[in-house]
Amino acid sequence: MKTLCLFCLKRIPISKLTFDHVKAKSIGGNNTYCNAVFVCKACNVRKASTSLEKFIPNVFHLKLIELIVGSRPKLVNDLKV
């Protein structure tokens, strides 16, 4: 069975979801269910202790580039604008 990563919206198997703190514990977050989401490992690692307000626009910016260019750029230099 598959579900969506709440950050990048990719379909992934439920068994591959990882637990993430919306507000990282290192910046004052806690372990309550209100501060917990299940996301793919790539997004969990990429977000690290970044605030959700800073992380989400970057994720959707990459998704938009992917839709326009046809693939996700690995480096800024890969963008031919």
mmCIF file of the N, C-alpha and C atoms, coordinates in Angstrom:
data_MODEL
# 
_entry.id   MODEL 
# 
loop_
_atom_site.group_PDB 
_atom_site.id 
_atom_site.type_symbol 
_atom_site.label_atom_id 
_atom_site.label_alt_id 
_atom_site.label_comp_id 
_atom_site.label_asym_id 
_atom_site.label_entity_id 
_atom_site.label_seq_id 
_atom_site.pdbx_PDB_ins_code 
_atom_site.Cartn_x 
_atom_site.Cartn_y 
_atom_site.Cartn_z 
_atom_site.occupancy 
_atom_site.B_iso_or_equiv 
_atom_site.pdbx_formal_charge 
_atom_site.auth_seq_id 
_atom_site.auth_comp_id 
_atom_site.auth_asym_id 
_atom_site.auth_atom_id 
_atom_site.pdbx_PDB_model_num 
ATOM 1   N N  . MET A 1 1  ? 0.835  -1.177 0.000   1.00 0.00 ? 1  MET A N  1 
ATOM 2   C CA . MET A 1 1  ? 0.000  0.000  0.000   1.00 0.00 ? 1  MET A CA 1 
ATOM 3   C C  . MET A 1 1  ? 0.890  1.255  0.000   1.00 0.00 ? 1  MET A C  1 
ATOM 4   N N  . LYS A 1 2  ? 0.491  2.247  -0.771  1.00 0.00 ? 2  LYS A N  1 
ATOM 5   C CA . LYS A 1 2  ? 1.274  3.484  -0.866  1.00 0.00 ? 2  LYS A CA 1 
ATOM 6   C C  . LYS A 1 2  ? 0.481  4.664  -0.336  1.00 0.00 ? 2  LYS A C  1 
ATOM 7   N N  . THR A 1 3  ? 1.210  5.679  0.050   1.00 0.00 ? 3  THR A N  1 
ATOM 8   C CA . THR A 1 3  ? 0.623  6.925  0.522   1.00 0.00 ? 3  THR A CA 1 
ATOM 9   C C  . THR A 1 3  ? 1.487  8.086  0.018   1.00 0.00 ? 3  THR A C  1 
ATOM 10  N N  . LEU A 1 4  ? 1.113  9.294  0.336   1.00 0.00 ? 4  LEU A N  1 
ATOM 11  C CA . LEU A 1 4  ? 1.875  10.467 -0.109  1.00 0.00 ? 4  LEU A CA 1 
ATOM 12  C C  . LEU A 1 4  ? 2.757  10.997 1.005   1.00 0.00 ? 4  LEU A C  1 
ATOM 13  N N  . CYS A 1 5  ? 3.969  11.384 0.633   1.00 0.00 ? 5  CYS A N  1 
ATOM 14  C CA . CYS A 1 5  ? 4.814  12.144 1.548   1.00 0.00 ? 5  CYS A CA 1 
ATOM 15  C C  . CYS A 1 5  ? 4.151  13.521 1.687   1.00 0.00 ? 5  CYS A C  1 
ATOM 16  N N  . LEU A 1 6  ? 3.978  13.985 2.897   1.00 0.00 ? 6  LEU A N  1 
ATOM 17  C CA . LEU A 1 6  ? 3.294  15.264 3.106   1.00 0.00 ? 6  LEU A CA 1 
ATOM 18  C C  . LEU A 1 6  ? 4.109  16.470 2.652   1.00 0.00 ? 6  LEU A C  1 
ATOM 19  N N  . PHE A 1 7  ? 5.399  16.279 2.413   1.00 0.00 ? 7  PHE A N  1 
ATOM 20  C CA . PHE A 1 7  ? 6.239  17.391 1.982   1.00 0.00 ? 7  PHE A CA 1 
ATOM 21  C C  . PHE A 1 7  ? 6.388  17.445 0.465   1.00 0.00 ? 7  PHE A C  1 
ATOM 22  N N  . CYS A 1 8  ? 6.853  16.367 -0.157  1.00 0.00 ? 8  CYS A N  1 
ATOM 23  C CA . CYS A 1 8  ? 7.127  16.401 -1.601  1.00 0.00 ? 8  CYS A CA 1 
ATOM 24  C C  . CYS A 1 8  ? 5.987  15.828 -2.447  1.00 0.00 ? 8  CYS A C  1 
ATOM 25  N N  . LEU A 1 9  ? 5.015  15.219 -1.807  1.00 0.00 ? 9  LEU A N  1 
ATOM 26  C CA . LEU A 1 9  ? 3.832  14.652 -2.463  1.00 0.00 ? 9  LEU A CA 1 
ATOM 27  C C  . LEU A 1 9  ? 4.129  13.455 -3.358  1.00 0.00 ? 9  LEU A C  1 
ATOM 28  N N  . LYS A 1 10 ? 5.278  12.829 -3.172  1.00 0.00 ? 10 LYS A N  1 
ATOM 29  C CA . LYS A 1 10 ? 5.594  11.607 -3.923  1.00 0.00 ? 10 LYS A CA 1 
ATOM 30  C C  . LYS A 1 10 ? 4.858  10.437 -3.290  1.00 0.00 ? 10 LYS A C  1 
ATOM 31  N N  . ARG A 1 11 ? 4.431  9.499  -4.134  1.00 0.00 ? 11 ARG A N  1 
ATOM 32  C CA . ARG A 1 11 ? 3.794  8.281  -3.642  1.00 0.00 ? 11 ARG A CA 1 
ATOM 33  C C  . ARG A 1 11 ? 4.885  7.315  -3.197  1.00 0.00 ? 11 ARG A C  1 
ATOM 34  N N  . ILE A 1 12 ? 4.791  6.877  -1.949  1.00 0.00 ? 12 ILE A N  1 
ATOM 35  C CA . ILE A 1 12 ? 5.782  5.957  -1.405  1.00 0.00 ? 12 ILE A CA 1 
ATOM 36  C C  . ILE A 1 12 ? 5.075  4.883  -0.581  1.00 0.00 ? 12 ILE A C  1 
ATOM 37  N N  . PRO A 1 13 ? 5.705  3.712  -0.444  1.00 0.00 ? 13 PRO A N  1 
ATOM 38  C CA . PRO A 1 13 ? 5.110  2.683  0.413   1.00 0.00 ? 13 PRO A CA 1 
ATOM 39  C C  . PRO A 1 13 ? 5.036  3.163  1.859   1.00 0.00 ? 13 PRO A C  1 
ATOM 40  N N  . ILE A 1 14 ? 3.970  2.804  2.536   1.00 0.00 ? 14 ILE A N  1 
ATOM 41  C CA . ILE A 1 14 ? 3.801  3.195  3.935   1.00 0.00 ? 14 ILE A CA 1 
ATOM 42  C C  . ILE A 1 14 ? 4.996  2.744  4.766   1.00 0.00 ? 14 ILE A C  1 
ATOM 43  N N  . SER A 1 15 ? 5.560  1.608  4.423   1.00 0.00 ? 15 SER A N  1 
ATOM 44  C CA . SER A 1 15 ? 6.698  1.077  5.189   1.00 0.00 ? 15 SER A CA 1 
ATOM 45  C C  . SER A 1 15 ? 7.945  1.954  5.077   1.00 0.00 ? 15 SER A C  1 
ATOM 46  N N  . LYS A 1 16 ? 7.982  2.853  4.105   1.00 0.00 ? 16 LYS A N  1 
ATOM 47  C CA . LYS A 1 16 ? 9.143  3.726  3.904   1.00 0.00 ? 16 LYS A CA 1 
ATOM 48  C C  . LYS A 1 16 ? 8.979  5.105  4.547   1.00 0.00 ? 16 LYS A C  1 
ATOM 49  N N  . LEU A 1 17 ? 7.845  5.358  5.189   1.00 0.00 ? 17 LEU A N  1 
ATOM 50  C CA . LEU A 1 17 ? 7.635  6.643  5.852   1.00 0.00 ? 17 LEU A CA 1 
ATOM 51  C C  . LEU A 1 17 ? 8.553  6.771  7.063   1.00 0.00 ? 17 LEU A C  1 
ATOM 52  N N  . THR A 1 18 ? 8.968  7.996  7.348   1.00 0.00 ? 18 THR A N  1 
ATOM 53  C CA . THR A 1 18 ? 9.757  8.269  8.541   1.00 0.00 ? 18 THR A CA 1 
ATOM 54  C C  . THR A 1 18 ? 9.039  9.340  9.363   1.00 0.00 ? 18 THR A C  1 
ATOM 55  N N  . PHE A 1 19 ? 9.277  9.320  10.652  1.00 0.00 ? 19 PHE A N  1 
ATOM 56  C CA . PHE A 1 19 ? 8.686  10.278 11.585  1.00 0.00 ? 19 PHE A CA 1 
ATOM 57  C C  . PHE A 1 19 ? 9.492  11.563 11.546  1.00 0.00 ? 19 PHE A C  1 
ATOM 58  N N  . ASP A 1 20 ? 8.806  12.693 11.465  1.00 0.00 ? 20 ASP A N  1 
ATOM 59  C CA . ASP A 1 20 ? 9.501  13.979 11.485  1.00 0.00 ? 20 ASP A CA 1 
ATOM 60  C C  . ASP A 1 20 ? 8.786  14.925 12.435  1.00 0.00 ? 20 ASP A C  1 
ATOM 61  N N  . HIS A 1 21 ? 9.559  15.738 13.134  1.00 0.00 ? 21 HIS A N  1 
ATOM 62  C CA . HIS A 1 21 ? 8.995  16.792 13.976  1.00 0.00 ? 21 HIS A CA 1 
ATOM 63  C C  . HIS A 1 21 ? 8.742  18.010 13.087  1.00 0.00 ? 21 HIS A C  1 
ATOM 64  N N  . VAL A 1 22 ? 7.527  18.534 13.093  1.00 0.00 ? 22 VAL A N  1 
ATOM 65  C CA . VAL A 1 22 ? 7.222  19.742 12.325  1.00 0.00 ? 22 VAL A CA 1 
ATOM 66  C C  . VAL A 1 22 ? 8.145  20.867 12.790  1.00 0.00 ? 22 VAL A C  1 
ATOM 67  N N  . LYS A 1 23 ? 8.186  21.078 14.090  1.00 0.00 ? 23 LYS A N  1 
ATOM 68  C CA . LYS A 1 23 ? 9.150  22.011 14.674  1.00 0.00 ? 23 LYS A CA 1 
ATOM 69  C C  . LYS A 1 23 ? 10.214 21.145 15.340  1.00 0.00 ? 23 LYS A C  1 
ATOM 70  N N  . ALA A 1 24 ? 11.421 21.184 14.822  1.00 0.00 ? 24 ALA A N  1 
ATOM 71  C CA . ALA A 1 24 ? 12.502 20.322 15.299  1.00 0.00 ? 24 ALA A CA 1 
ATOM 72  C C  . ALA A 1 24 ? 12.704 20.465 16.802  1.00 0.00 ? 24 ALA A C  1 
ATOM 73  N N  . LYS A 1 25 ? 13.037 19.346 17.429  1.00 0.00 ? 25 LYS A N  1 
ATOM 74  C CA . LYS A 1 25 ? 13.294 19.373 18.871  1.00 0.00 ? 25 LYS A CA 1 
ATOM 75  C C  . LYS A 1 25 ? 14.448 20.316 19.197  1.00 0.00 ? 25 LYS A C  1 
ATOM 76  N N  . SER A 1 26 ? 15.406 20.435 18.272  1.00 0.00 ? 26 SER A N  1 
ATOM 77  C CA . SER A 1 26 ? 16.571 21.296 18.514  1.00 0.00 ? 26 SER A CA 1 
ATOM 78  C C  . SER A 1 26 ? 16.207 22.780 18.564  1.00 0.00 ? 26 SER A C  1 
ATOM 79  N N  . ILE A 1 27 ? 15.015 23.127 18.062  1.00 0.00 ? 27 ILE A N  1 
ATOM 80  C CA . ILE A 1 27 ? 14.584 24.534 18.119  1.00 0.00 ? 27 ILE A CA 1 
ATOM 81  C C  . ILE A 1 27 ? 13.316 24.683 18.963  1.00 0.00 ? 27 ILE A C  1 
ATOM 82  N N  . GLY A 1 28 ? 13.127 23.722 19.885  1.00 0.00 ? 28 GLY A N  1 
ATOM 83  C CA . GLY A 1 28 ? 12.032 23.856 20.846  1.00 0.00 ? 28 GLY A CA 1 
ATOM 84  C C  . GLY A 1 28 ? 10.798 23.015 20.585  1.00 0.00 ? 28 GLY A C  1 
ATOM 85  N N  . GLY A 1 29 ? 10.825 22.173 19.572  1.00 0.00 ? 29 GLY A N  1 
ATOM 86  C CA . GLY A 1 29 ? 9.677  21.306 19.291  1.00 0.00 ? 29 GLY A CA 1 
ATOM 87  C C  . GLY A 1 29 ? 9.550  20.206 20.330  1.00 0.00 ? 29 GLY A C  1 
ATOM 88  N N  . ASN A 1 30 ? 8.373  19.580 20.363  1.00 0.00 ? 30 ASN A N  1 
ATOM 89  C CA . ASN A 1 30 ? 8.148  18.520 21.341  1.00 0.00 ? 30 ASN A CA 1 
ATOM 90  C C  . ASN A 1 30 ? 7.691  17.235 20.638  1.00 0.00 ? 30 ASN A C  1 
ATOM 91  N N  . ASN A 1 31 ? 7.378  16.215 21.424  1.00 0.00 ? 31 ASN A N  1 
ATOM 92  C CA . ASN A 1 31 ? 6.993  14.918 20.868  1.00 0.00 ? 31 ASN A CA 1 
ATOM 93  C C  . ASN A 1 31 ? 5.482  14.699 20.827  1.00 0.00 ? 31 ASN A C  1 
ATOM 94  N N  . THR A 1 32 ? 4.691  15.741 20.818  1.00 0.00 ? 32 THR A N  1 
ATOM 95  C CA . THR A 1 32 ? 3.243  15.570 20.769  1.00 0.00 ? 32 THR A CA 1 
ATOM 96  C C  . THR A 1 32 ? 2.784  15.260 19.347  1.00 0.00 ? 32 THR A C  1 
ATOM 97  N N  . TYR A 1 33 ? 1.594  14.676 19.241  1.00 0.00 ? 33 TYR A N  1 
ATOM 98  C CA . TYR A 1 33 ? 1.073  14.327 17.915  1.00 0.00 ? 33 TYR A CA 1 
ATOM 99  C C  . TYR A 1 33 ? 0.842  15.568 17.053  1.00 0.00 ? 33 TYR A C  1 
ATOM 100 N N  . CYS A 1 34 ? 0.649  16.719 17.664  1.00 0.00 ? 34 CYS A N  1 
ATOM 101 C CA . CYS A 1 34 ? 0.457  17.966 16.896  1.00 0.00 ? 34 CYS A CA 1 
ATOM 102 C C  . CYS A 1 34 ? 1.743  18.421 16.223  1.00 0.00 ? 34 CYS A C  1 
ATOM 103 N N  . ASN A 1 35 ? 2.868  17.886 16.645  1.00 0.00 ? 35 ASN A N  1 
ATOM 104 C CA . ASN A 1 35 ? 4.163  18.281 16.098  1.00 0.00 ? 35 ASN A CA 1 
ATOM 105 C C  . ASN A 1 35 ? 4.794  17.138 15.299  1.00 0.00 ? 35 ASN A C  1 
ATOM 106 N N  . ALA A 1 36 ? 3.976  16.181 14.881  1.00 0.00 ? 36 ALA A N  1 
ATOM 107 C CA . ALA A 1 36 ? 4.510  15.004 14.195  1.00 0.00 ? 36 ALA A CA 1 
ATOM 108 C C  . ALA A 1 36 ? 3.877  14.812 12.824  1.00 0.00 ? 36 ALA A C  1 
ATOM 109 N N  . VAL A 1 37 ? 4.696  14.463 11.864  1.00 0.00 ? 37 VAL A N  1 
ATOM 110 C CA . VAL A 1 37 ? 4.221  14.087 10.524  1.00 0.00 ? 37 VAL A CA 1 
ATOM 111 C C  . VAL A 1 37 ? 5.041  12.894 10.052  1.00 0.00 ? 37 VAL A C  1 
ATOM 112 N N  . PHE A 1 38 ? 4.493  12.169 9.104   1.00 0.00 ? 38 PHE A N  1 
ATOM 113 C CA . PHE A 1 38 ? 5.216  11.064 8.495   1.00 0.00 ? 38 PHE A CA 1 
ATOM 114 C C  . PHE A 1 38 ? 5.529  11.447 7.055   1.00 0.00 ? 38 PHE A C  1 
ATOM 115 N N  . VAL A 1 39 ? 6.813  11.412 6.719   1.00 0.00 ? 39 VAL A N  1 
ATOM 116 C CA . VAL A 1 39 ? 7.289  11.864 5.414   1.00 0.00 ? 39 VAL A CA 1 
ATOM 117 C C  . VAL A 1 39 ? 8.320  10.876 4.873   1.00 0.00 ? 39 VAL A C  1 
ATOM 118 N N  . CYS A 1 40 ? 8.707  11.042 3.605   1.00 0.00 ? 40 CYS A N  1 
ATOM 119 C CA . CYS A 1 40 ? 9.739  10.173 3.049   1.00 0.00 ? 40 CYS A CA 1 
ATOM 120 C C  . CYS A 1 40 ? 11.091 10.514 3.669   1.00 0.00 ? 40 CYS A C  1 
ATOM 121 N N  . LYS A 1 41 ? 12.008 9.565  3.620   1.00 0.00 ? 41 LYS A N  1 
ATOM 122 C CA . LYS A 1 41 ? 13.322 9.757  4.245   1.00 0.00 ? 41 LYS A CA 1 
ATOM 123 C C  . LYS A 1 41 ? 14.071 10.928 3.614   1.00 0.00 ? 41 LYS A C  1 
ATOM 124 N N  . ALA A 1 42 ? 13.968 11.076 2.290   1.00 0.00 ? 42 ALA A N  1 
ATOM 125 C CA . ALA A 1 42 ? 14.682 12.163 1.604   1.00 0.00 ? 42 ALA A CA 1 
ATOM 126 C C  . ALA A 1 42 ? 14.244 13.526 2.140   1.00 0.00 ? 42 ALA A C  1 
ATOM 127 N N  . CYS A 1 43 ? 12.939 13.716 2.313   1.00 0.00 ? 43 CYS A N  1 
ATOM 128 C CA . CYS A 1 43 ? 12.450 14.998 2.831   1.00 0.00 ? 43 CYS A CA 1 
ATOM 129 C C  . CYS A 1 43 ? 12.842 15.186 4.290   1.00 0.00 ? 43 CYS A C  1 
ATOM 130 N N  . ASN A 1 44 ? 12.793 14.111 5.058   1.00 0.00 ? 44 ASN A N  1 
ATOM 131 C CA . ASN A 1 44 ? 13.155 14.189 6.464   1.00 0.00 ? 44 ASN A CA 1 
ATOM 132 C C  . ASN A 1 44 ? 14.610 14.632 6.612   1.00 0.00 ? 44 ASN A C  1 
ATOM 133 N N  . VAL A 1 45 ? 15.485 14.040 5.823   1.00 0.00 ? 45 VAL A N  1 
ATOM 134 C CA . VAL A 1 45 ? 16.912 14.400 5.873   1.00 0.00 ? 45 VAL A CA 1 
ATOM 135 C C  . VAL A 1 45 ? 17.120 15.822 5.359   1.00 0.00 ? 45 VAL A C  1 
ATOM 136 N N  . ARG A 1 46 ? 16.457 16.164 4.269   1.00 0.00 ? 46 ARG A N  1 
ATOM 137 C CA . ARG A 1 46 ? 16.620 17.491 3.660   1.00 0.00 ? 46 ARG A CA 1 
ATOM 138 C C  . ARG A 1 46 ? 16.113 18.591 4.592   1.00 0.00 ? 46 ARG A C  1 
ATOM 139 N N  . LYS A 1 47 ? 15.007 18.346 5.286   1.00 0.00 ? 47 LYS A N  1 
ATOM 140 C CA . LYS A 1 47 ? 14.452 19.358 6.192   1.00 0.00 ? 47 LYS A CA 1 
ATOM 141 C C  . LYS A 1 47 ? 15.357 19.550 7.405   1.00 0.00 ? 47 LYS A C  1 
ATOM 142 N N  . ALA A 1 48 ? 15.893 18.468 7.948   1.00 0.00 ? 48 ALA A N  1 
ATOM 143 C CA . ALA A 1 48 ? 16.750 18.526 9.146   1.00 0.00 ? 48 ALA A CA 1 
ATOM 144 C C  . ALA A 1 48 ? 16.076 19.362 10.230  1.00 0.00 ? 48 ALA A C  1 
ATOM 145 N N  . SER A 1 49 ? 16.710 20.412 10.699  1.00 0.00 ? 49 SER A N  1 
ATOM 146 C CA . SER A 1 49 ? 16.102 21.241 11.745  1.00 0.00 ? 49 SER A CA 1 
ATOM 147 C C  . SER A 1 49 ? 15.548 22.554 11.198  1.00 0.00 ? 49 SER A C  1 
ATOM 148 N N  . THR A 1 50 ? 15.371 22.620 9.879   1.00 0.00 ? 50 THR A N  1 
ATOM 149 C CA . THR A 1 50 ? 14.801 23.814 9.249   1.00 0.00 ? 50 THR A CA 1 
ATOM 150 C C  . THR A 1 50 ? 13.346 23.964 9.671   1.00 0.00 ? 50 THR A C  1 
ATOM 151 N N  . SER A 1 51 ? 12.905 25.180 9.842   1.00 0.00 ? 51 SER A N  1 
ATOM 152 C CA . SER A 1 51 ? 11.498 25.400 10.175  1.00 0.00 ? 51 SER A CA 1 
ATOM 153 C C  . SER A 1 51 ? 10.635 25.055 8.966   1.00 0.00 ? 51 SER A C  1 
ATOM 154 N N  . LEU A 1 52 ? 9.411  24.656 9.232   1.00 0.00 ? 52 LEU A N  1 
ATOM 155 C CA . LEU A 1 52 ? 8.490  24.303 8.158   1.00 0.00 ? 52 LEU A CA 1 
ATOM 156 C C  . LEU A 1 52 ? 8.251  25.490 7.223   1.00 0.00 ? 52 LEU A C  1 
ATOM 157 N N  . GLU A 1 53 ? 8.208  26.676 7.792   1.00 0.00 ? 53 GLU A N  1 
ATOM 158 C CA . GLU A 1 53 ? 7.965  27.882 6.996   1.00 0.00 ? 53 GLU A CA 1 
ATOM 159 C C  . GLU A 1 53 ? 9.064  28.120 5.961   1.00 0.00 ? 53 GLU A C  1 
ATOM 160 N N  . LYS A 1 54 ? 10.289 27.721 6.277   1.00 0.00 ? 54 LYS A N  1 
ATOM 161 C CA . LYS A 1 54 ? 11.394 27.884 5.329   1.00 0.00 ? 54 LYS A CA 1 
ATOM 162 C C  . LYS A 1 54 ? 11.523 26.686 4.400   1.00 0.00 ? 54 LYS A C  1 
ATOM 163 N N  . PHE A 1 55 ? 11.173 25.512 4.894   1.00 0.00 ? 55 PHE A N  1 
ATOM 164 C CA . PHE A 1 55 ? 11.368 24.290 4.120   1.00 0.00 ? 55 PHE A CA 1 
ATOM 165 C C  . PHE A 1 55 ? 10.335 24.108 3.012   1.00 0.00 ? 55 PHE A C  1 
ATOM 166 N N  . ILE A 1 56 ? 9.073  24.283 3.322   1.00 0.00 ? 56 ILE A N  1 
ATOM 167 C CA . ILE A 1 56 ? 8.000  23.996 2.362   1.00 0.00 ? 56 ILE A CA 1 
ATOM 168 C C  . ILE A 1 56 ? 8.117  24.826 1.077   1.00 0.00 ? 56 ILE A C  1 
ATOM 169 N N  . PRO A 1 57 ? 8.369  26.138 1.136   1.00 0.00 ? 57 PRO A N  1 
ATOM 170 C CA . PRO A 1 57 ? 8.517  26.871 -0.133  1.00 0.00 ? 57 PRO A CA 1 
ATOM 171 C C  . PRO A 1 57 ? 9.631  26.297 -1.017  1.00 0.00 ? 57 PRO A C  1 
ATOM 172 N N  . ASN A 1 58 ? 10.721 25.835 -0.420  1.00 0.00 ? 58 ASN A N  1 
ATOM 173 C CA . ASN A 1 58 ? 11.809 25.244 -1.205  1.00 0.00 ? 58 ASN A CA 1 
ATOM 174 C C  . ASN A 1 58 ? 11.367 23.959 -1.877  1.00 0.00 ? 58 ASN A C  1 
ATOM 175 N N  . VAL A 1 59 ? 10.598 23.135 -1.166  1.00 0.00 ? 59 VAL A N  1 
ATOM 176 C CA . VAL A 1 59 ? 10.112 21.880 -1.736  1.00 0.00 ? 59 VAL A CA 1 
ATOM 177 C C  . VAL A 1 59 ? 9.205  22.161 -2.922  1.00 0.00 ? 59 VAL A C  1 
ATOM 178 N N  . PHE A 1 60 ? 8.277  23.094 -2.774  1.00 0.00 ? 60 PHE A N  1 
ATOM 179 C CA . PHE A 1 60 ? 7.355  23.375 -3.863  1.00 0.00 ? 60 PHE A CA 1 
ATOM 180 C C  . PHE A 1 60 ? 8.047  24.096 -5.016  1.00 0.00 ? 60 PHE A C  1 
ATOM 181 N N  . HIS A 1 61 ? 9.085  24.857 -4.719  1.00 0.00 ? 61 HIS A N  1 
ATOM 182 C CA . HIS A 1 61 ? 9.864  25.494 -5.778  1.00 0.00 ? 61 HIS A CA 1 
ATOM 183 C C  . HIS A 1 61 ? 10.533 24.422 -6.634  1.00 0.00 ? 61 HIS A C  1 
ATOM 184 N N  . LEU A 1 62 ? 11.135 23.415 -5.994  1.00 0.00 ? 62 LEU A N  1 
ATOM 185 C CA . LEU A 1 62 ? 11.754 22.312 -6.741  1.00 0.00 ? 62 LEU A CA 1 
ATOM 186 C C  . LEU A 1 62 ? 10.721 21.531 -7.531  1.00 0.00 ? 62 LEU A C  1 
ATOM 187 N N  . LYS A 1 63 ? 9.541  21.325 -6.964  1.00 0.00 ? 63 LYS A N  1 
ATOM 188 C CA . LYS A 1 63 ? 8.474  20.603 -7.649  1.00 0.00 ? 63 LYS A CA 1 
ATOM 189 C C  . LYS A 1 63 ? 8.033  21.378 -8.896  1.00 0.00 ? 63 LYS A C  1 
ATOM 190 N N  . LEU A 1 64 ? 7.930  22.688 -8.785  1.00 0.00 ? 64 LEU A N  1 
ATOM 191 C CA . LEU A 1 64 ? 7.549  23.517 -9.924  1.00 0.00 ? 64 LEU A CA 1 
ATOM 192 C C  . LEU A 1 64 ? 8.596  23.444 -11.022 1.00 0.00 ? 64 LEU A C  1 
ATOM 193 N N  . ILE A 1 65 ? 9.871  23.525 -10.657 1.00 0.00 ? 65 ILE A N  1 
ATOM 194 C CA . ILE A 1 65 ? 10.948 23.399 -11.640 1.00 0.00 ? 65 ILE A CA 1 
ATOM 195 C C  . ILE A 1 65 ? 10.873 22.046 -12.325 1.00 0.00 ? 65 ILE A C  1 
ATOM 196 N N  . GLU A 1 66 ? 10.617 21.007 -11.536 1.00 0.00 ? 66 GLU A N  1 
ATOM 197 C CA . GLU A 1 66 ? 10.518 19.663 -12.084 1.00 0.00 ? 66 GLU A CA 1 
ATOM 198 C C  . GLU A 1 66 ? 9.392  19.582 -13.116 1.00 0.00 ? 66 GLU A C  1 
ATOM 199 N N  . LEU A 1 67 ? 8.267  20.209 -12.838 1.00 0.00 ? 67 LEU A N  1 
ATOM 200 C CA . LEU A 1 67 ? 7.144  20.200 -13.776 1.00 0.00 ? 67 LEU A CA 1 
ATOM 201 C C  . LEU A 1 67 ? 7.463  20.974 -15.056 1.00 0.00 ? 67 LEU A C  1 
ATOM 202 N N  . ILE A 1 68 ? 8.163  22.098 -14.909 1.00 0.00 ? 68 ILE A N  1 
ATOM 203 C CA . ILE A 1 68 ? 8.480  22.939 -16.069 1.00 0.00 ? 68 ILE A CA 1 
ATOM 204 C C  . ILE A 1 68 ? 9.602  22.336 -16.910 1.00 0.00 ? 68 ILE A C  1 
ATOM 205 N N  . VAL A 1 69 ? 10.688 21.936 -16.261 1.00 0.00 ? 69 VAL A N  1 
ATOM 206 C CA . VAL A 1 69 ? 11.878 21.456 -16.967 1.00 0.00 ? 69 VAL A CA 1 
ATOM 207 C C  . VAL A 1 69 ? 11.755 19.981 -17.348 1.00 0.00 ? 69 VAL A C  1 
ATOM 208 N N  . GLY A 1 70 ? 10.973 19.241 -16.587 1.00 0.00 ? 70 GLY A N  1 
ATOM 209 C CA . GLY A 1 70 ? 10.805 17.826 -16.882 1.00 0.00 ? 70 GLY A CA 1 
ATOM 210 C C  . GLY A 1 70 ? 11.614 16.921 -15.984 1.00 0.00 ? 70 GLY A C  1 
ATOM 211 N N  . SER A 1 71 ? 12.538 17.492 -15.201 1.00 0.00 ? 71 SER A N  1 
ATOM 212 C CA . SER A 1 71 ? 13.302 16.708 -14.238 1.00 0.00 ? 71 SER A CA 1 
ATOM 213 C C  . SER A 1 71 ? 13.804 17.646 -13.150 1.00 0.00 ? 71 SER A C  1 
ATOM 214 N N  . ARG A 1 72 ? 14.152 17.071 -12.046 1.00 0.00 ? 72 ARG A N  1 
ATOM 215 C CA . ARG A 1 72 ? 14.636 17.875 -10.923 1.00 0.00 ? 72 ARG A CA 1 
ATOM 216 C C  . ARG A 1 72 ? 16.113 18.195 -11.136 1.00 0.00 ? 72 ARG A C  1 
ATOM 217 N N  . PRO A 1 73 ? 16.490 19.474 -11.139 1.00 0.00 ? 73 PRO A N  1 
ATOM 218 C CA . PRO A 1 73 ? 17.904 19.813 -11.316 1.00 0.00 ? 73 PRO A CA 1 
ATOM 219 C C  . PRO A 1 73 ? 18.729 19.376 -10.117 1.00 0.00 ? 73 PRO A C  1 
ATOM 220 N N  . LYS A 1 74 ? 19.911 18.855 -10.385 1.00 0.00 ? 74 LYS A N  1 
ATOM 221 C CA . LYS A 1 74 ? 20.806 18.451 -9.306  1.00 0.00 ? 74 LYS A CA 1 
ATOM 222 C C  . LYS A 1 74 ? 21.601 19.645 -8.787  1.00 0.00 ? 74 LYS A C  1 
ATOM 223 N N  . LEU A 1 75 ? 21.904 20.566 -9.663  1.00 0.00 ? 75 LEU A N  1 
ATOM 224 C CA . LEU A 1 75 ? 22.642 21.767 -9.303  1.00 0.00 ? 75 LEU A CA 1 
ATOM 225 C C  . LEU A 1 75 ? 21.958 22.974 -9.931  1.00 0.00 ? 75 LEU A C  1 
ATOM 226 N N  . VAL A 1 76 ? 22.175 24.129 -9.358  1.00 0.00 ? 76 VAL A N  1 
ATOM 227 C CA . VAL A 1 76 ? 21.614 25.346 -9.941  1.00 0.00 ? 76 VAL A CA 1 
ATOM 228 C C  . VAL A 1 76 ? 22.119 25.516 -11.364 1.00 0.00 ? 76 VAL A C  1 
ATOM 229 N N  . ASN A 1 77 ? 23.365 25.113 -11.638 1.00 0.00 ? 77 ASN A N  1 
ATOM 230 C CA . ASN A 1 77 ? 23.932 25.248 -12.976 1.00 0.00 ? 77 ASN A CA 1 
ATOM 231 C C  . ASN A 1 77 ? 23.202 24.395 -14.014 1.00 0.00 ? 77 ASN A C  1 
ATOM 232 N N  . ASP A 1 78 ? 22.438 23.394 -13.558 1.00 0.00 ? 78 ASP A N  1 
ATOM 233 C CA . ASP A 1 78 ? 21.676 22.558 -14.474 1.00 0.00 ? 78 ASP A CA 1 
ATOM 234 C C  . ASP A 1 78 ? 20.493 23.282 -15.082 1.00 0.00 ? 78 ASP A C  1 
ATOM 235 N N  . LEU A 1 79 ? 20.097 24.413 -14.480 1.00 0.00 ? 79 LEU A N  1 
ATOM 236 C CA . LEU A 1 79 ? 18.968 25.167 -15.000 1.00 0.00 ? 79 LEU A CA 1 
ATOM 237 C C  . LEU A 1 79 ? 19.402 26.005 -16.180 1.00 0.00 ? 79 LEU A C  1 
ATOM 238 N N  . LYS A 1 80 ? 18.778 25.798 -17.281 1.00 0.00 ? 80 LYS A N  1 
ATOM 239 C CA . LYS A 1 80 ? 19.071 26.581 -18.496 1.00 0.00 ? 80 LYS A CA 1 
ATOM 240 C C  . LYS A 1 80 ? 17.922 27.555 -18.705 1.00 0.00 ? 80 LYS A C  1 
ATOM 241 N N  . VAL A 1 81 ? 18.015 28.732 -18.076 1.00 0.00 ? 81 VAL A N  1 
ATOM 242 C CA . VAL A 1 81 ? 16.921 29.693 -18.135 1.00 0.00 ? 81 VAL A CA 1 
ATOM 243 C C  . VAL A 1 81 ? 17.259 30.790 -19.115 1.00 0.00 ? 81 VAL A C  1 
# 
